[in-house]
């Protein structure tokens, strides 16, 4: 907690400062460190102020428009959003006049009169009531990060554990792309084929062993081995992306059913050999 930030927020008077805006500003000051910086989550501010998250978000935007605070977006290593760091624009003169490490001075201020006040005893004069410290009691609905660390430092914020969804099929090997491409008989359209293969891996509906075994059967089939030896017949070998798009790992031997054109082509090839 920063005394200078709280003092500034409490004493601030602005024509555009509504009660809601001031409540949010005081809450930010309650979490600020000695540099007037803080980073509570919007949900935490909402719980502390009894406001909705939408109201808090609008209030933070308005406070930035009034140049009372400034914010900096932070990100996790994986690119995800983290809570913003808010900087309270406390005037430099106020920062120099208030020291968080020293008690408030009770010495008289020069130029200010101190005449006796009627009906006030000597015991009351000059004895201000003690300040009640802010409570550290945990608030329901507030994250443990905010309760355990009243002065929120960005470097102390724990990183959340990555949430990993359980797979329905066995985990694919890390080099599944290289394994698949190594057995493809006609190596064409590599980027498209590997992109489709990665999509199948994310869909988590088929085992990698099923796909790689079917591709090996297709590559070792007599028709494909014959077409590989004949440059004029290599065009009949299915593109790997087409093989994946059609889900041919479920076909017998990885080969699609023979079409009428395929049968005619096979008969014509036999007649040519006989002649």
RARA-V611880 format. One line per field, one symbol per residue. ss: DSSP state (h for helix, s for strand, l for the rest). A space follows every 50 residues. Layout:
ss = ???
This chain:
ss = llhhhhhhhhhlllllllhhhhhhhhhhhhhlllllsslllhhhhhhhhl llhhhhhhhhhhhhhlllssssssslllllsssssssslllhhhhhhlll lllllllllllllllllllllllllllllllllllllllllllhhhhhll lllhhhlllllllllllllllllllhhhhhhhhllllllhhhhhhhhhhh hhhllllhhhhhhhhhhhhllhhhhhhhhlhhhhhhlllhhhhhhllhhh lhhhlllllhhhhhhhhhhhhhhhl
